[in-house]
């Protein structure tokens, strides 16, 4: 696969030190057929000028407006030339052989459309993700999340999906699963976009694969939590009200878009149990979110229309 172009799309939110580490790690990749696209959401001319001078090989696109994460990724994929698309958070960075190793997963078979490496926290000791799985509650589970890396995930193999912080996709898969002209559903804005893509892909016969030799590092929570509760669990404690609403809304949208009717009936007790816990949390700790409940109807109807139209 040495002649295949890998397009790396980084959505920058204005955290300069971490973006620099991210872009430096891209420059140091042992795989050289790479194009780098940075979608700048900082809305700062200084930010754009500084990084365009320091990274002349990268294509930087200053935002005219602050795009959601999904919209920014769609913009990047739309202008990318690669056979493979690596979507990176600006708080993630790659080991020098990440792309070389990860491409070995794609080479195994044509229907592998997603590859995850071993994503560690910034301390290089704790695991952030070794692949995504779909939980009984119909949420995104991260294999190994928060565990110390003791070599327990050194075996490659099939997985359900890939974590959005370091999400490596085959371009052919993205083209097949896109909704209209959108690869990531813009209704989502933030959160669950990676599970939605993985589930759509699985429903169409694509598969995910884990390659332990592909190592990446991620500072979990830097952007969405505004630096609060870094690398800690139960993220919603540190999120704004708007992002908490996205987190709740997008789970419903993901289920509506992708779950089969038999699967929904089978998992309904678990879904309801999870719902009870989330809405109890909202009622006691985020009561101001209750006034947004009625907004869910609009989004749920839009998701149903998309499902009916594209099936």
Residue pairs with C-beta under 8 A, 6 or more apart in sequence:
1 103
1 106
1 107
2 31
2 33
3 33
4 33
4 82
4 83
4 84
4 103
5 33
5 34
5 35
5 81
5 82
5 83
5 84
6 31
6 33
6 34
6 35
6 82
6 83
6 84
6 85
6 86
6 99
6 103
7 34
7 35
7 37
7 76
7 77
7 80
7 81
7 82
7 84
7 85
7 86
7 171
8 26
8 34
8 35
8 36
8 37
8 86
8 88
9 37
9 38
9 39
9 73
9 76
9 77
9 80
9 85
9 86
9 87
9 88
10 19
10 22
10 23
10 26
10 36
10 37
10 38
10 39
10 88
10 89
10 90
11 38
11 39
11 41
11 67
11 69
11 72
11 73
11 76
11 87
11 88
11 89
11 90
12 19
12 38
12 39
12 40
12 41
12 42
12 47
12 51
12 90
13 41
13 42
13 90
13 223
14 41
14 42
14 44
14 47
15 90
15 91
15 222
15 223
16 47
16 50
18 90
18 91
18 219
18 222
19 38
19 51
19 90
20 54
21 93
22 88
22 89
22 90
22 91
22 92
22 93
23 36
23 38
23 51
23 54
23 55
23 58
24 93
25 93
25 94
25 95
25 96
25 98
26 34
26 36
26 58
26 88
26 94
27 55
27 57
28 96
29 94
29 96
29 97
29 98
29 99
29 100
30 96
30 97
30 99
30 100
31 97
31 99
31 100
31 103
34 99
35 59
35 80
35 81
35 82
36 55
36 57
36 58
36 59
37 58
37 59
37 61
37 76
37 79
37 80
38 51
38 55
38 58
38 59
38 60
38 61
39 61
39 63
39 67
39 72
39 73
39 75
39 76
40 47
40 48
40 51
40 60
40 61
40 62
40 63
41 63
41 66
41 67
41 72
42 48
42 63
43 62
43 63
43 65
43 66
45 62
48 60
48 62
51 58
51 60
52 58
52 60
59 79
61 75
61 76
61 79
63 72
67 75
68 186
68 188
68 189
68 190
69 184
69 189
69 190
69 193
70 182
70 184
70 185
70 186
70 188
70 189
70 190
70 193
71 184
71 186
71 189
73 87
73 183
73 184
73 193
74 182
74 183
74 184
74 186
76 87
77 85
77 174
77 183
78 181
80 171
82 171
83 170
83 171
83 172
84 103
84 106
84 168
84 169
84 170
84 171
85 168
85 169
85 170
85 171
85 174
86 99
86 102
86 166
86 167
86 168
86 169
87 164
87 166
87 167
87 168
87 169
88 94
88 165
88 166
89 164
89 165
89 166
89 218
89 223
90 223
91 165
91 218
91 219
91 220
91 222
91 223
92 119
92 165
92 166
92 216
92 217
92 218
92 219
93 216
93 217
94 166
94 215
94 216
94 217
95 214
95 215
95 216
95 217
97 213
97 214
97 215
98 117
98 214
98 215
98 216
99 214
101 117
101 211
101 213
101 214
101 215
102 115
102 117
102 168
102 211
102 214
103 115
104 211
104 213
105 112
105 115
105 156
105 209
105 210
105 211
105 214
106 112
106 115
106 170
106 209
108 209
109 207
111 205
111 206
111 207
112 170
112 206
112 207
112 208
112 209
113 169
113 170
113 172
113 173
113 174
113 201
113 206
113 207
113 208
114 159
114 161
114 162
114 167
114 168
114 169
114 170
114 173
114 197
114 198
114 201
114 206
114 207
114 208
114 209
115 162
115 168
115 208
115 209
115 210
115 211
115 214
116 129
116 130
116 131
116 132
116 159
116 161
116 162
116 163
116 166
116 167
116 168
116 208
116 209
116 210
116 211
116 214
117 166
117 168
117 210
117 211
117 212
117 213
117 214
117 215
117 216
118 127
118 130
118 149
118 153
118 210
118 212
118 213
118 214
118 215
118 216
119 127
119 128
119 129
119 130
119 163
119 165
119 166
119 216
119 217
119 218
120 126
120 127
120 128
120 149
120 215
120 216
120 217
120 218
121 127
121 128
121 217
121 218
121 219
121 220
121 231
122 217
122 218
122 219
122 231
124 217
125 148
125 149
126 146
126 147
126 148
126 149
126 231
127 144
127 145
127 146
127 147
127 148
127 149
127 153
128 142
128 145
128 163
128 165
128 218
128 220
129 142
129 143
129 144
129 145
129 163
129 165
129 218
130 142
130 143
130 144
130 153
130 159
130 210
130 212
131 142
131 143
131 159
131 160
131 161
131 162
131 163
131 208
131 210
132 140
132 141
132 142
132 143
132 159
132 160
132 161
132 162
132 163
132 194
132 195
132 198
132 208
133 140
133 141
133 142
133 143
133 159
133 160
133 161
134 140
134 141
134 160
134 161
134 195
134 198
134 199
135 141
136 267
136 270
137 267
137 270
137 271
137 273
137 274
138 251
138 254
138 255
138 259
138 267
138 270
138 271
138 274
139 195
139 251
139 274
140 161
140 192
140 194
140 195
142 163
143 153
143 159
143 210
144 152
144 153
145 233
146 233
153 210
153 212
154 212
155 212
156 209
156 210
156 211
156 212
157 209
157 210
158 207
158 208
158 209
158 210
159 208
159 209
159 210
160 198
160 202
160 208
161 194
161 195
161 197
161 198
161 199
161 201
161 202
161 208
162 168
162 169
162 194
162 198
162 208
163 194
163 218
164 193
164 194
165 216
165 218
165 220
166 216
166 218
167 194
167 197
169 197
170 206
173 201
173 206
174 183
174 197
176 204
176 206
177 183
177 197
177 200
177 201
177 204
177 206
179 185
179 306
179 310
183 197
184 193
184 196
184 197
185 193
185 196
185 253
185 257
185 306
187 253
187 299
187 302
187 303
188 196
188 246
188 250
188 253
189 246
189 250
190 224
190 243
190 246
190 250
191 224
191 243
191 246
191 247
191 250
192 247
192 250
192 251
192 253
192 254
193 250
195 254
196 250
196 253
196 254
196 257
196 258
198 208
199 254
199 257
199 258
200 257
200 258
201 207
201 208
202 208
203 258
219 230
219 231
220 230
220 231
221 227
221 228
221 229
221 230
221 231
221 232
221 235
221 238
222 230
224 235
224 239
224 243
225 235
225 238
225 239
226 238
226 240
228 238
229 235
229 237
229 238
232 238
235 247
236 244
236 247
236 281
239 247
241 286
241 288
241 289
241 292
244 282
244 286
244 289
245 289
245 292
245 295
248 278
248 282
248 289
248 296
249 295
249 296
249 299
252 296
252 299
252 300
252 303
253 299
253 300
253 303
255 264
255 271
256 300
256 303
256 304
256 307
257 303
257 306
257 307
259 267
264 271
282 289
282 290
283 290
